[in-house]
Amino acid sequence: MPKMKTKSGAKKRFKVRASGGIKRSQAFKRHILTKKTTKAKRQLRGMTEVHAADEKLIRAMLPYA
């Protein structure tokens, strides 16, 4: 059977942790930042865990991760 292809959009957006969890970057931090408060922008920094409901779909997109 041929190798499965990894979805190239998913490999750019998600990383699989050593513990098995999937991390993602925060949304709403790219543009239209002038109307957002400094506190809101600060809390959008860093990575966060993918929700359990979406984890199965993301694992299917990243077969070798």
C-alpha positions in Angstrom: 0.0 0.0 0.0 1.4 3.5 -0.8 2.4 6.0 1.8 -0.3 8.3 3.1 0.2 12.0 2.4 0.3 14.5 5.2 -2.0 17.5 4.6 0.5 20.4 4.0 -1.8 23.0 5.6 -2.0 20.9 8.8 1.7 20.3 9.1 2.2 24.1 9.1 -0.4 24.7 11.8 -0.1 21.9 14.3 2.7 20.2 16.3 2.4 16.9 18.2 3.8 17.0 21.7 5.9 14.2 23.2 3.0 13.5 25.6 0.7 12.9 22.6 -1.3 16.2 22.7 -1.5 18.5 19.8 -0.7 22.2 20.1 -1.8 25.1 17.9 -1.3 28.8 17.7 -3.9 31.3 18.8 -6.3 32.9 16.3 -7.3 36.6 16.1 -3.7 37.8 16.4 -2.9 38.6 12.7 -4.6 41.9 11.7 -7.1 44.5 13.0 -5.0 44.7 16.1 -5.6 48.4 16.8 -9.1 47.9 18.2 -7.9 45.1 20.5 -6.7 45.9 24.0 -3.1 45.3 25.0 -4.4 42.7 27.5 -6.3 40.8 24.9 -3.3 40.7 22.5 -1.0 39.6 25.4 -3.3 36.7 26.3 -3.3 35.5 22.6 0.5 34.9 22.7 1.9 31.4 22.7 0.4 28.1 21.9 -2.6 26.3 23.2 -4.0 22.7 23.2 -6.3 21.5 20.4 -9.8 20.7 21.7 -10.5 17.0 22.2 -13.4 17.1 19.7 -11.1 18.1 16.9 -8.1 15.9 17.8 -9.2 12.9 15.8 -9.6 14.9 12.6 -6.2 16.5 13.0 -4.5 13.1 13.7 -6.0 11.9 10.4 -4.4 14.9 8.6 -1.0 14.1 10.2 -0.6 10.3 9.8 3.2 10.2 10.6 3.2 12.8 13.4 
